[in-house]
Amino acid sequence: MNESIYKRLAQVEAMANAQKAELMETLQAAYERACAAEDAEEAAELARKIRNKLLDSSDKEMTLDRLGLDTSSATKFIASLAKIFTGRWAKYRQLLRDLPEQEGFPFNIEFPTPPDTEEGESE
């Protein structure tokens, strides 16, 4: 019986550690350590993980129900689609995708700022 409890506790601890390893703060700290150690492979892998988490968190900004599409006519619908594909969130997400092409990758990169946190930004 006790052995079963300890086994389950170990499993829960392992799951908690895996979740903690994927937290943004943990990833950023690990990225900084990899950069300080000049470990290009590890820094690149961590930079991509951070980028992927940022892309995942911005997915909600690109869902159809949040995009404010004007469906009153085909012309207005197409115009609103064009605005979405060239809008602030689309540009932000493309900057995230282009992160590995930044000069200085993986040690000296600049993560883009999401549009909703930039001052004076409007649609």
N, C-alpha and C positions, 0 to 999 in steps of 0.2 A: 504494500500500500504506500509506504513512504517513498519507495523508489519511483513509483508512478507519479507522485506529486512533484518530486524533484525533476523528473523528466519533463513534465508539463511546464514547470517553472523555467527550465532551461529553454524550452521551445518558445515560450512567451518572451523571454529575455532576448533571444536571438531575433525574433520578429521586431521587437522594439528597437534593437540596435540597427537592424536593416532600415527601418523607417527613419531613424535619426540620421543615418548616413546619407539619406536622400533629402534632408532639409536644406533649404537654400543657404542658411548660415553655415552649415557644416560643409557644403560644397564649396562655398566661397573661401572659407578658411583653408580647406584642403588645396584649392587652386592656388592660393597665395603661398602655401608651403611648397607646392610643386614648382612654382616660379622661383622662389628663393633658392630652392635646391637645383634649379636649372634642369629639371626633368621635363624635357619637351613632350615626351609621350604622355606622361601623366597630366601635365598642364593642359595639353590639347584635349584629352579625354574629359577632364573636368570642365573645361570651357564649353565643350559641346553639351555636357549634361546641364550646365547652368543655362545655356542657350535654349535647350529643349524644354526646360521647366518654364522659362519665360515665354516661349511660344505656346506651351500648353495653357499658361495662365491668361494669355491674350486671345485664345480661341473664342471665348465667350463674346468678345467684342466684334467678332466677324460672323456671328450666327444671324440667320435671315431675320429673325424676329427683333433683333436689336439694330438693324441697319437702316431703318426708316425708309424703306423703298416706297417710291411713289408709283402706285399701280393704277392711277387714274387714266393713263393712256399708255400705249406701247412706247411712244417717244419719251415720255417722262420716266417710264420704267427703265428704258435703256440708258437714259441720262443718269438716273440715280445709281444704276449698276456701275457705270463708268466712274462715277465719283467714288464709289466704294473701292474699286480696284486701284485707284490712284490716291486714295485718302490717307490720312495720317496713320491709321492702324495698319494699312497695307504696307506703307513705307517702313514703319517700325518693324513689322514682321520680316520684310525683305532684308533690312539691316541685320536682323538676328540671323537669318539664313546665310548672309554673306560674311558673318563673323570670321570663319576660317580663312577668308581671303584678305582680311585686314593686314596691313603691313605691321610686322612685329608679332604676328600670331605665332605661338601661343602665349608668349611671355608678356607682351606689352599690347594689350587690346583694350578697347573701350566699349563697354556694353551700352547700347542705346537706351535712352530714357523713354518709357512709355508715354504716349501723347497726353494722357489725362493728368500727368504730373508736371508737364511743362507749363510755365507761366505764359499767359497771353495767347495760348493756342486756341483756335476756334475752327469749326468745320468750314 
